[in-house]
Amino acid sequence: MHEMPDTEGVDAASERLWPEGYKQRIRQAVMQRVVDRLTEAGAFEQVYERHYTAALENYPSFVERMAEIVTIGAENGTDGAFGEIQSAMRRGLAPPLARVRVRYLWPEPFDEELRAELRNEITAEYRESHALEHLHEDHYLGKLEFEDFIGLAAELLVVGGVNGADDSLAAVYRALLAGSPLPTARRRPRRIQ
C-alpha cells in the first residue's frame, strides 16, 4: 500500500475566500447599537427576571446575548443576499432587487449612516476583487457597468444584513413572548471563490 501525503492543510491554505471585511464593521456596530439601545431602555428587565435568570447570570449578559443573535442574523443576511446574486448569475438573470421592508422592529440597529458606511466598505472591497471582475465580464458585460454592478451588490448586501437582523430580532421577540429559550444563532462558514 502506498502512503498518500496529507495535503489538507496546504489545500485549505490555497483556498481563496470572498472578501468579507465589512462583516467586522457589522459585528462592531450592530452589536454595540443593540446593546446600547436595549440597556438604555431597560425594556426587557422584567422578562429577564421572570424567565431567564437561571440561564444567564445578569441582565447585561442577557442583553449581550440578544445583541449577538441579531448581529449574527445580520451577517447571515448578507450571506443570503450574496447567494441570491450568485444564483442570478448562474441562471443568466438580472441581479435581484433589494427587498426593503416597510417597517423594521425596534431597536433597528441600521441607521442611514451605518448603511452608507457598509455600502462604501463593500464597494471598496469588491472593487479590488478580480473574481468579481471576471464574474461581471462573464454575466453582465454590456448590460451593466462594473461600478454599477458593485454598487448594486453592495446595496443588496446591506439590505440583506438589515433584513437578517430584523428576522433574528423577530425570533428573539417570539422567544421572549413565550418565555422559551433564546434562539440559537450560528455564523455561516466563509464562502470560497
Contacts in CASP RR format, 6 or more apart in sequence:
PFRMAT RR
TARGET T0000
AUTHOR 0000-0000-0000
METHOD contacts of the structure
MODEL  1
MHEMPDTEGVDAASERLWPEGYKQRIRQAVMQRVVDRLTEAGAFEQVYER
HYTAALENYPSFVERMAEIVTIGAENGTDGAFGEIQSAMRRGLAPPLARV
RVRYLWPEPFDEELRAELRNEITAEYRESHALEHLHEDHYLGKLEFEDFI
GLAAELLVVGGVNGADDSLAAVYRALLAGSPLPTARRRPRRIQ
15 192 0 8 1.000
16 131 0 8 1.000
16 192 0 8 1.000
16 193 0 8 1.000
17 190 0 8 1.000
17 191 0 8 1.000
17 192 0 8 1.000
17 193 0 8 1.000
18 82 0 8 1.000
18 129 0 8 1.000
18 131 0 8 1.000
18 190 0 8 1.000
18 191 0 8 1.000
18 192 0 8 1.000
18 193 0 8 1.000
19 125 0 8 1.000
19 126 0 8 1.000
19 128 0 8 1.000
19 129 0 8 1.000
20 125 0 8 1.000
20 190 0 8 1.000
20 191 0 8 1.000
21 121 0 8 1.000
21 125 0 8 1.000
22 78 0 8 1.000
22 118 0 8 1.000
22 121 0 8 1.000
22 122 0 8 1.000
22 125 0 8 1.000
22 157 0 8 1.000
23 75 0 8 1.000
23 78 0 8 1.000
25 117 0 8 1.000
25 118 0 8 1.000
25 121 0 8 1.000
26 71 0 8 1.000
26 74 0 8 1.000
26 75 0 8 1.000
26 78 0 8 1.000
26 118 0 8 1.000
26 161 0 8 1.000
27 71 0 8 1.000
27 75 0 8 1.000
29 109 0 8 1.000
29 114 0 8 1.000
29 117 0 8 1.000
30 67 0 8 1.000
30 70 0 8 1.000
30 71 0 8 1.000
30 74 0 8 1.000
30 109 0 8 1.000
30 110 0 8 1.000
30 114 0 8 1.000
30 165 0 8 1.000
31 64 0 8 1.000
31 67 0 8 1.000
31 68 0 8 1.000
31 71 0 8 1.000
32 67 0 8 1.000
33 107 0 8 1.000
33 109 0 8 1.000
33 114 0 8 1.000
34 63 0 8 1.000
34 66 0 8 1.000
34 67 0 8 1.000
34 70 0 8 1.000
34 71 0 8 1.000
34 107 0 8 1.000
34 109 0 8 1.000
35 63 0 8 1.000
35 64 0 8 1.000
35 67 0 8 1.000
37 106 0 8 1.000
37 107 0 8 1.000
37 109 0 8 1.000
38 44 0 8 1.000
38 63 0 8 1.000
38 66 0 8 1.000
38 67 0 8 1.000
38 107 0 8 1.000
39 60 0 8 1.000
39 63 0 8 1.000
41 107 0 8 1.000
42 59 0 8 1.000
44 62 0 8 1.000
44 63 0 8 1.000
44 66 0 8 1.000
44 176 0 8 1.000
45 59 0 8 1.000
47 176 0 8 1.000
47 179 0 8 1.000
48 56 0 8 1.000
48 59 0 8 1.000
48 62 0 8 1.000
50 179 0 8 1.000
51 176 0 8 1.000
51 179 0 8 1.000
52 62 0 8 1.000
52 179 0 8 1.000
52 182 0 8 1.000
55 181 0 8 1.000
55 182 0 8 1.000
56 62 0 8 1.000
56 65 0 8 1.000
65 182 0 8 1.000
66 172 0 8 1.000
66 182 0 8 1.000
68 185 0 8 1.000
69 168 0 8 1.000
69 171 0 8 1.000
69 172 0 8 1.000
69 182 0 8 1.000
69 183 0 8 1.000
69 185 0 8 1.000
70 109 0 8 1.000
70 165 0 8 1.000
70 168 0 8 1.000
70 169 0 8 1.000
70 172 0 8 1.000
71 165 0 8 1.000
72 168 0 8 1.000
72 185 0 8 1.000
72 186 0 8 1.000
72 187 0 8 1.000
73 161 0 8 1.000
73 164 0 8 1.000
73 165 0 8 1.000
73 167 0 8 1.000
73 168 0 8 1.000
73 185 0 8 1.000
74 109 0 8 1.000
74 110 0 8 1.000
74 161 0 8 1.000
74 162 0 8 1.000
74 164 0 8 1.000
74 165 0 8 1.000
74 168 0 8 1.000
75 161 0 8 1.000
75 187 0 8 1.000
75 188 0 8 1.000
76 164 0 8 1.000
76 187 0 8 1.000
76 188 0 8 1.000
77 160 0 8 1.000
77 161 0 8 1.000
77 163 0 8 1.000
77 164 0 8 1.000
77 165 0 8 1.000
77 167 0 8 1.000
78 157 0 8 1.000
78 158 0 8 1.000
78 160 0 8 1.000
78 161 0 8 1.000
79 188 0 8 1.000
79 191 0 8 1.000
80 160 0 8 1.000
81 96 0 8 1.000
81 156 0 8 1.000
81 157 0 8 1.000
81 159 0 8 1.000
81 160 0 8 1.000
81 161 0 8 1.000
82 153 0 8 1.000
82 156 0 8 1.000
82 157 0 8 1.000
82 191 0 8 1.000
84 96 0 8 1.000
84 156 0 8 1.000
85 95 0 8 1.000
85 96 0 8 1.000
85 153 0 8 1.000
85 156 0 8 1.000
88 94 0 8 1.000
88 95 0 8 1.000
88 96 0 8 1.000
89 135 0 8 1.000
89 138 0 8 1.000
89 139 0 8 1.000
89 140 0 8 1.000
92 139 0 8 1.000
94 143 0 8 1.000
95 140 0 8 1.000
95 144 0 8 1.000
95 149 0 8 1.000
95 152 0 8 1.000
95 153 0 8 1.000
95 156 0 8 1.000
96 156 0 8 1.000
98 155 0 8 1.000
98 156 0 8 1.000
98 159 0 8 1.000
98 160 0 8 1.000
99 159 0 8 1.000
99 160 0 8 1.000
99 163 0 8 1.000
100 159 0 8 1.000
100 162 0 8 1.000
101 163 0 8 1.000
101 166 0 8 1.000
104 110 0 8 1.000
104 162 0 8 1.000
104 166 0 8 1.000
105 166 0 8 1.000
105 169 0 8 1.000
105 170 0 8 1.000
105 173 0 8 1.000
108 162 0 8 1.000
108 165 0 8 1.000
108 166 0 8 1.000
109 165 0 8 1.000
110 158 0 8 1.000
110 161 0 8 1.000
110 162 0 8 1.000
110 165 0 8 1.000
115 158 0 8 1.000
115 162 0 8 1.000
118 154 0 8 1.000
118 157 0 8 1.000
118 158 0 8 1.000
119 151 0 8 1.000
119 154 0 8 1.000
119 155 0 8 1.000
119 158 0 8 1.000
120 154 0 8 1.000
122 150 0 8 1.000
122 151 0 8 1.000
122 153 0 8 1.000
122 154 0 8 1.000
122 157 0 8 1.000
122 158 0 8 1.000
123 150 0 8 1.000
123 151 0 8 1.000
123 154 0 8 1.000
126 132 0 8 1.000
126 150 0 8 1.000
126 153 0 8 1.000
126 154 0 8 1.000
127 147 0 8 1.000
127 150 0 8 1.000
131 193 0 8 1.000
132 149 0 8 1.000
132 150 0 8 1.000
132 153 0 8 1.000
133 146 0 8 1.000
136 144 0 8 1.000
136 146 0 8 1.000
136 149 0 8 1.000
140 149 0 8 1.000
144 152 0 8 1.000
168 183 0 8 1.000
168 185 0 8 1.000
171 183 0 8 1.000
172 182 0 8 1.000
172 183 0 8 1.000
175 181 0 8 1.000
175 182 0 8 1.000
175 183 0 8 1.000
END
